[in-house]
Amino acid sequence: MKKHILKYSLHIVLALVGIITILPFAWMILSSFKSNEEISALHQTLLPKTFTLENYVSLQSNFDFLRYFANSVLIAVIVTVLVVYISCLCGFVLSKYKFRGRNLIFGFVMMTMMVPWSVTIISRYTMFMKAGLQNTYLSLILPVMVSGFGIFMMKQDISALPDELLEAARIDGANEFRIFHQIVLPMSKNSISAIAIFQFLWVWEDYLWPYLMIDSDKKQLLAVGLTMFNGRYATDYGGLFAATAISIVPVIVVYTIFQKRFVAGVAAGSVKG
C-alpha cells in the first residue's frame, strides 16, 4: 500500500513539475497569436481573445528573420559536426592507443571542463581581436570546435568496445582510418547523438560571444537578432514571441530525432569507464 501511495505521489509531483515547465512555453506560443495591445493589457488570458497571424506574416518585413535563422543553423550545424568528429577521434586515440603522456593529455582535457567559460572570455576576446578575426564566423567556430565534455563522453564509450574486434579488422587488412570510420563511429551512435544534441543547444542558445564578435547584421545570429525587437520606447512583444516560437523548432526537431539515442548515450557515458 505504501509503495502505491509513493508511486502515485511521485507521478503527481512529476506532472506538476512538467506543467510548470511547459506552461511558459505554451503561454509564449499562444501569445504569438495575440496583438501587442492584448499582450500588454492589464487583464491577461491564456488563449487569444482575437486570433491573428499578423505577427508571423509581418515578421520578415519588420525583421530580417530568415537571414538570422539561416546563419544560426549554419553555425550550429558546422560546430556540431566538428565537435562530434573531433571528440570521436580524440576519444578513439585516448582509449585505444597506448603512448607516453596519454593520461596527462586526458587530465588536461578534464581540467578544461572545470574552467568556466566566463573566466576566459576576456583573454579570448583580446586574442581574437588581435588576430583580426572579429566579424568572421571563424571567431565563433574555433573556440568551441574542441569540446572537453565531448572527448570525455567518447573516451568512456569507445573504451568499452572490444579490442579483439579492432584487432580482427587489422588482421583483415583494414587501416586505422577505415577502422575508425567503419567500425568505431557506427558503434558509438548513442554517445554521438548525445553530444550532438548538447552541442547544438549550446551553440544555438549562445548570445554573449556572437554579440561580442559579430558586428555585421548580415552575419549576426538569431539569439542576438531577437534583441532588436526591443525598441527605444516600446517592445514588439508579438513579433518577439513569434520569432522565438519559430526559433525553438530546430531544437525540438533535433531532440525528437535523436531522443532515444540521446538517453542511451548519456546513460552509457555515465557508467562506462
Number of C-alpha atoms within 10 A of each C-alpha: 6 7 8 9 10 11 11 12 12 12 12 12 11 12 12 12 12 11 12 11 11 11 13 11 15 15 15 19 19 18 27 27 24 26 22 16 10 17 18 12 10 8 7 11 13 11 14 17 12 9 13 14 14 15 23 19 12 12 18 14 9 11 17 14 19 13 18 21 20 15 17 22 19 14 19 23 16 14 23 24 18 18 26 23 18 18 25 28 18 18 23 21 17 23 20 16 10 10 9 8 10 14 13 10 12 18 11 12 18 15 11 13 13 9 10 9 11 9 9 10 14 11 10 15 17 10 12 17 14 10 10 10 16 18 19 16 17 13 21 21 18 12 13 16 19 19 20 21 18 26 26 21 25 30 26 22 29 25 17 13 16 10 11 9 12 18 13 11 15 14 9 9 11 15 11 12 9 13 17 18 13 12 15 19 19 11 15 17 17 25 28 27 24 25 27 25 18 16 24 24 18 14 22 22 18 18 15 12 17 22 15 13 20 20 13 10 13 11 17 23 28 26 20 19 19 18 11 11 18 12 9 6 5 8 14 15 21 27 27 22 24 24 25 18 18 14 20 14 11 15 15 11 11 15 20 11 12 19 17 13 18 23 14 16 23 18 14 18 19 11 9 13 14
